[in-house]
Amino acid sequence: MSPAKIIKIDPLKIQEEYIREAADVLKSGGLVIIPTETVYGLAASMLDNKALDRLFEIKKRPRSKPFSIAIEKKERVEELAQDIPPAAYKLMHKFWPGPLTLILKGINQSSVGLRMPDNAIALKVIAAVGYPLALPSANLSGKAAPLNFAEAIRDLGGLVELAIDAGPVKLGLESSIVDFTVEPPQVLRIGAISQDDITKVIQKKNILFVCTGNTCRSVIAEALFKKMLREQHREDVEVFSAGVTTLSGIGPSMGAREVLAREGIDVSGHISQEVTKELVRSSDLILVMEKMHEGAIIKLAPDVKNRVFLLKEFAKIDENNLDISDPVGRPQDNYEQIFISIKEALERVSKLI
């Protein structure tokens, strides 16, 4: 086989024509050396058996040990895995893109290893191919994983069609691996993420507050609850907020800012975000302001039904109307009223979790 074609890409100024060239090689069954944030990887199309055969041969790896799969977006997970536990979503939310491989129950096989690398070149190549890639480290069996291009090309230059030189990798440590096909989940390899950091994320309770636009009610709830937890010296809970119909990137309403300012809380830096499947599935408890929000979340992700409650309902406030109405566009008095309702409910919630 002829020596690999080498293309040099500046990570800060990525030439799209080189990305397309790498993708074309992969789609035609070739092998390509690409950078990730951990080590250089050896990529092959997951849809080309001949390419995968070559990869297994180069890596001296038995077919009984499949390669981990690199994806370019979190939404790919549901296409490749099933019965994904909340703890796995927590790790995705915290560490992806990043140096973490998750072993999950596969759809077409007993298990599948998935990773979303934190490297713009790698993500662009995967996206340009249009489907996930097998991406083990670019080294021969028994050799150390390559931390720079020279190490990667040294042994593989005559075994691949194309190689991307993007300089030294950012981290220089392989990804940590967590196996969720067993209970409790097992850390199979400690890499760039420590055992302690993994354990902390898995064990923390994720609480998600949801309203319509994520500019007032859920913002007030998130900010107030974070303050309560700090005052209670609680570090076992992570708090988020989102909206069911929001346009991401909007700041909090002036009414919300004013009522929180009197509590010594500044939310001027808050940026609204829309509820996603990943966000709700990574949450242990989802507290909504109105019944319509509960319906929207269950429609989005039916599997989280048992984790969604109206805030007043979960707080066991005995009222006929458990909705906390939207104050947007109404007088400031309405903000004062919903602030009081939310604070009362949260004081009870803090004692229940």
N, C-alpha and C positions, 0 to 999 in steps of 0.2 A: 504493500500500500504506500502511496506517496506521502511525504511529510504533510502535516496539517497546515492549512492556511491560517495564518495568524493575523488577527485584526486588533488594533489597539484602540480602546475606548476610554475617553476621559469621563470618569463618573460624574463630574460636574457639568459636562457638556456632551450629552449622549447623542451620537449620530443615529438617527432613526433608520437610515439605510443599512447600517451594520446590524441593527436589531432585526430588520426584515430578512437580511441575508442569513443570520443564524437560525431564524425561524424556518426559512425555506429548507435549510439543510436538515433540520430536525423532522420536518414534515415529509421529507423525501427518504427518511430512514437513516440519516447520518447521525453521528455522535458529535457533541459539541462540549468543549470545556468552557464553563461560565463561572464568574465569581459569585459568591454569596458573602454575607457579613461574617460568616464563621470560617469557612475554608473554601477553596476552589472545588467546584463540583463537576461531575461528568454526566451530562444530560442526554437522555434518549426519550423518544416518543413512547408514551404508554400504550399507544394504539398500533405500534409496529413490532410484531413478534421477532422479526429478524434483528431489528435494532436492539431489542431486549436480550436476545440470545448473545449478541456480541458483547453487551454490557456484562452479562453473567460470566462470560468467558474471560473477559479482561479482568474482572474483579475476583475471579476464582471463587465464585459464590454459588452454592447449590440453589436449585429452583425452589426448594422448600423454604428458603429465606428471601422473600420478596424485598425489593428496594422500597425505601420511603418515597413518597410522592410529593412533589413541590407544586403548590397552587398559588395563584396570583391574587385571589380574593377569598374572604371567609365564606361567602355564599356557596363556594364549591364543596364545602364539607358535607352538606346534606346530599350531594350527588354521589358521594363516595362512601359515606358511612351512615349507620343507623343506630337507634337507641343511644344517642349521645347524652351522657349525664350532665347535669348542671355544672358540676365541678370542671368538666372539660371545657365548657363554654366560658367559665370564669378565667381559665388559663389562656384561652384564645383572646378574650377581651383584654387581658392584662399584657400579654407578651407577643401577640401577633400584630404586624409582622415582626419576627424575631427568632432567636435561636432556641426554638422549642419544637420538638417532634412529639405528636400525640398518636398513640396506638389505640385505634378505635375498632368497634365491630364493623366489618365491611359489609357492603351491599352485595358484591359479587364474589366475596371471599370471606374467610373466617375473620380476618383482621386486616387493617390497613394503617400504615404509618403516614401521617400528613404533617407537612410543614409549610409555612408561608415565610420565605426568607425576607429579611430586611435589607434588600439590596435592589436599587432601582433598575439596574441592568437585568438582573435575574427576573424580576417581576415583569419587565417589559417583554423579555423573550418569551416567557410563559404565555402572556396575554396575546402576543403576536402569533404564537402557534395555535392558540385557541382551545387548548385542553392541557391538563396537567402533564408533568414530566417526571420520569424516574430521575433521581438526582443524588446518587451516592457521592462520596468524596472522590476527587480526581487523583487517586493513587493506586498503585498495584498492591495486591495482597501482601501484608507484612511490612509495608512502608508507611511512614507517618503521613497524615493528612496534610496536603499542601497549603501553606499560609501565604504563598505568593505565586505569581505566574510561572516563574522559573522552575519552581519545584513541581508544578502541575505538568508542565510541558516536557520535562526531562525524560520521564518514562513513557509518556503517552503520545508524544509528538507524531509517531508513526502509526498510531492506532485509531486516530480520530480524524474527521474531515475538517473540522474548524475549531479554533481556540481563540477565546477573547482574553486579551491582556488588559486588565483594569488596575494594575498595581497591587500593592499588598492589601490583604483583607482587613476589615475593621476590627474584628474581635480576636481572631486567632485561636478560638476554642470551638470545638464541635458543639452541636446543639444538645441540650438536655433532652432526655426521652422519658415520657411518662406513659405507662400502660394502663388504659382504662378498660381492657377486656377482662380484668380481674378485679375482685372486690376484697379489701380496699385497693384503690389504684396504687401501682408500684412505680417508683422511680428506677428505671433500668440503667440510666447513665446520667451522671452529673457532668454537665458541660458548662456553657456560659451562664446558665441560671442555676443558682444554688438550691440544694435540697430545702433549706430553710425558707427561701423565697417562694418556692413551689408550695410547700406545706401551708405557709401563711395565707396564700391566695385561696387554696382549696378550703381551708378551715373557716375563713371569714364568711360572715353572712352578708350577702348583697341585697340591699333594699332599694327598690326602684319606685319613685313617685311619678305618677303620670297624670297630666291634665290634657287640655286640648292643644294649646300652642307652645307649652313650656316657656311661658314668659311671665306667669304670675303665680297661680296656685301651687304647681309642682316646684317652682323655684322657691317659694316661701317655705314649703314643707322640707325641701332638701336642706336649705340653709339653717332653718330652725333645728332640724333633727341633728345636723352635724354639730351645732353648738351644744345641744343637750348631751350628745355623746362625749364631746370634749370635757364638759363639766363633770361627767360621770367617770372620766378616765377610761372610757371604753375604746379599745383598739381592735375589737373583734368584729366590727361592722363597717361595711363600705356602703356609701350612700350615693345614689344617682338620681337624675330626673330626666324626663323626656315628654314629648307631646305626640298625640296620635295624628294630628294633621298639620303640624308646624312646618314652616320653611326653615331649614337649619341655618343657623348663623345670625339669628335675631337676638337682640339684647332684652333684658327684663323690662317689664312695664314700669312706668314712673310710680304708679301706685304701689307696686311690690317693693320697689326701692325704698319708698318713704316709710312703709310700715316696718320694714326690716332695719332701716337705719336707726329707728328708735330702740332697737334691741342691740345696737352696736354692731350690726352686720352689714357689710358692704358687698353687694352682689353685682356691682357695675361691670365686673369682668365676666359674668355669666353669658354663655353663648348657647342658644337653644339648639336642641337636637331632636330628631324624629325617632320614635320608637322603632326598633328593628327586631327581627327574630333573634339575632345574637344577643341583644341587650336583655330581652325578656327571658330568654332561655338561660342566661347566666345569672339571673336573679333568683334568690331564695324566696323572696316575698315581693309582690307587686301591689302597691297601694294606690288606688285611683280615686279621683274626686267625684265622678259621676258614673251612673250605670252604663251610659253610652261608651265610656272609656273601657270598662270591663268587656263589653261586647266586641269592641274593636281589637283588643288584645287577643281575646280567645279566637277571633276570626283569623288573626295573623298567625298565631301559634297555638292551636288547640291543645297541645300537650302540656301547656302551663296552666290549664284551667284551675287546678287545685291550689295554685299559688297566687291567684288574683283576688283581691278583696277591695271593697269600698273602704276608704280610710276610716270613716266613722263606724262602719260595720266591724272592722278588725279591732278597733278600740273599744268595742262593746258599749257604744253610746246609744242609749235607748231613745230613739226618736223615730217618728213616722217617716220623715224624709231624711234619708241618709246621704243625699247628694250635697256637695259643696258647690254652689253655683258660681258661674264665671263672672268676675267683676269687671272685665274689660269693657270699656266704653260707658261705665256707670260711675256715679259720684264716688268720691274717696271714702265715704261712709261704708260702702260695700266692701272695700278692701279691709277696712277695720273689722267688719263683721266676720269675713272669711278668715282673717288672721287669727281672731279669737277662737274660731271653730277649729282651725288647723292646730293651733297651739294646744288646745285642750285635748284633742285626739292624740297628738304626738306624746304628750306627757304620759298618757296611758300606754301607748305603744312601747315607749322606752322601758316600761316595766314588764312587758310581755315577751320581749325577745331576748 
